[in-house]
Amino acid sequence: MRFEPKRQSPLSTGLAAAGVDHVRLQYEYLVAHDLDGYLSLLDQDMTVHGPGGPEGRGRDEVEELRRRQLRGSSMACVVSDVFASGTKVAAVGRYTGDALHGRPVDAEFCAVFTLSANGLLLSEKTYYCVEPPGLDWRR
């Protein structure tokens, strides 16, 4: 069996490039507390899910979740890498501030986004990197 890499069409390459820009912008808008800018990047059916927090389904619920999050303490987010393929975009970095569940977070993260057909953000699922309890790497 021979592996043949899937060739992306110019349309999907353009969608992935727009998605990378939209993902980077959404973090900039949230850190700047620019809710209107953030909302301009979302599809009407946007869903957001973060660890240990509520899920937002639809643009109105996502807006309310982010509004509550932005009322919290200051937030900092440093995105170190963004990867895209087709309609999927992943961002990794470090987040410090209030999370969707209202508690402070200081952790590395990976967020996986799905893009709509017109390049807007359709879904976001965030994962935080934490040490499993009882794990001793020194052994």
VOGU-3710 file (C-alpha; in Angstrom, 3 decimals, decimal comma):
1> mrfepkrqsp> 0,000/0,000/0,000  1,335/3,385/-0,922  0,430/6,601/0,861  -0,567/9,439/-1,438  -0,954/12,812/0,271  -4,308/14,419/-0,386  -3,972/17,455/-2,624  -5,921/20,473/-1,481  -7,854/22,518/-3,979  -7,111/26,255/-4,189
11> lstglaaagv> -10,522/26,843/-2,595  -9,724/24,737/0,503  -6,235/26,281/0,703  -7,816/29,757/0,722  -10,342/28,667/3,347  -7,552/27,325/5,583  -5,590/30,586/5,210  -8,663/32,652/6,133  -9,254/30,320/9,077  -5,725/30,851/10,387
21> dhvrlqyeyl> -6,255/34,626/10,237  -9,647/34,382/11,954  -8,293/32,201/14,753  -5,384/34,568/15,438  -7,739/37,566/15,320  -10,250/36,028/17,709  -7,573/35,764/20,414  -6,456/39,355/19,788  -10,056/40,587/20,020  -10,749/38,683/23,242
31> vahdldgyls> -7,554/39,907/24,943  -8,457/43,484/23,888  -12,023/42,931/25,221  -13,356/43,748/21,729  -16,502/41,633/21,809  -17,905/43,127/18,583  -14,694/42,298/16,699  -14,777/38,755/18,094  -18,432/38,259/17,146  -17,714/39,381/13,568
41> lldqdmtvhg> -15,627/36,215/13,102  -18,370/33,793/14,185  -20,887/31,815/12,192  -24,507/32,042/13,467  -24,297/28,375/14,567  -20,978/28,766/16,454  -20,422/26,393/19,361  -17,800/26,804/22,088  -16,710/24,154/24,569  -13,984/24,545/27,169
51> pggpegrgrd> -12,872/22,108/29,868  -14,985/22,206/33,007  -17,177/24,974/31,697  -20,517/25,551/30,070  -20,983/25,034/26,363  -22,274/27,829/24,178  -24,486/26,837/21,263  -25,363/29,533/18,774  -23,981/33,018/18,485  -26,181/34,499/21,254
61> eveelrrrql> -25,097/31,918/23,860  -21,452/32,242/22,824  -21,721/36,028/23,138  -23,095/35,705/26,682  -20,347/33,219/27,679  -17,623/35,525/26,374  -19,249/38,588/27,972  -19,105/36,833/31,374  -15,526/35,729/30,721  -14,436/39,269/29,822
71> rgssmacvvs> -15,943/40,667/33,047  -13,299/38,717/34,964  -9,723/39,572/35,681  -7,268/40,589/33,025  -6,459/37,974/30,444  -3,366/37,193/28,454  -3,083/34,776/25,586  0,069/34,023/23,661  -0,539/31,911/20,565  2,665/30,155/19,576
81> dvfasgtkva> 1,457/28,143/16,576  -1,579/27,831/14,331  -2,055/24,875/11,975  -4,727/24,414/9,317  -5,959/21,708/7,013  -9,170/22,029/5,047  -11,908/23,177/7,416  -9,927/22,501/10,628  -7,610/24,935/12,421  -5,671/24,241/15,629
91> avgrytgdal> -4,038/26,869/17,831  -1,586/26,196/20,652  -0,211/28,600/23,204  -0,517/29,774/26,798  -3,614/31,301/28,367  -3,794/33,212/31,642  -7,068/34,658/32,921  -10,644/33,679/33,606  -11,964/30,727/31,652  -15,541/30,014/30,625
101> hgrpvdaefc> -16,171/28,316/33,984  -15,273/31,540/35,838  -12,162/30,239/37,591  -8,647/31,508/36,877  -6,486/29,496/34,496  -2,749/29,621/33,833  -1,991/26,816/31,411  -0,853/25,788/27,986  -3,764/25,122/25,648  -4,730/23,612/22,346
111> avftlsangl> -7,933/24,789/20,679  -9,419/23,031/17,668  -11,701/25,048/15,392  -14,008/24,075/12,554  -14,658/26,607/9,805  -17,930/27,230/8,024  -18,036/27,184/4,209  -17,464/30,961/4,160  -14,443/30,833/6,497  -16,159/31,957/9,708
121> llsektyycv> -15,570/30,114/12,983  -18,207/27,389/13,392  -16,916/25,535/16,463  -14,159/25,724/19,057  -13,094/23,066/21,532  -10,284/23,956/23,936  -8,023/21,575/25,846  -5,660/22,586/28,671  -2,358/20,851/29,356  -2,211/19,737/32,989
131> eppgldwrr> -0,129/17,235/34,932  -2,120/14,090/35,720  -2,457/13,559/39,487  0,162/11,250/40,972  2,406/11,302/37,914  6,119/11,405/38,740  8,302/12,066/35,697  11,535/11,655/37,710  11,343/7,862/37,816
//
